[in-house]
Amino acid sequence: MLNRRKLIGLLAASPFIARPAFAATPWIYAEDGLAIRGTDPVAYFDENGPVVGRVGHSLMWRGAAWRFSSAANMAAFEAAPARYAPQYGGYCAFAVSQGYTASTDPKAWTIHDGKLYLNYSKGVRRRWAKDIPGNVALGNANWPTILSA
């Protein structure tokens, strides 16, 4: 007679059971599950910079909690998340262009060609800004394969 533990072990060892593949790095950079450290991604576009989001205006997208400063910003993001979400899952854009991931500071940001890019710090953002088109091209080539490296 098989008990539950043995049955689970047999199923887990079976080559015929599909198992999900897990990336080495999560798709969205989120500290404690919170994207952009709770900063409203829509505000970068509509209010020209980072604005702290509110707990009452939050939603889940791609496994992370996103906060917004208003119901209108939350609705805008919900309607078109790819338009407002930072590129490269919110990881440091310069780091991704160099082939690795790094955390970000919501105050170290750039909007280029209508897309939001975050960097590790304002100092790194200065390095990023020396060749934004070149760094974007490198980042696009590295993303998302960098997540499973």
Secondary structure, DSSP 8 states (H G I E B T S, - for coil): ---HHHHHHHHHH-TTS------SS-SS-EETTEEGGGB-TTHHHHSSS--B-EEEEEEEETTEEEEESSHHHHHHHHH-HHHHS-GGGGS-HHHHHHTS----EEEEEEEETTEEEEESSHHHHHHHHTTHHHHHHHHHHHTTGGGG-
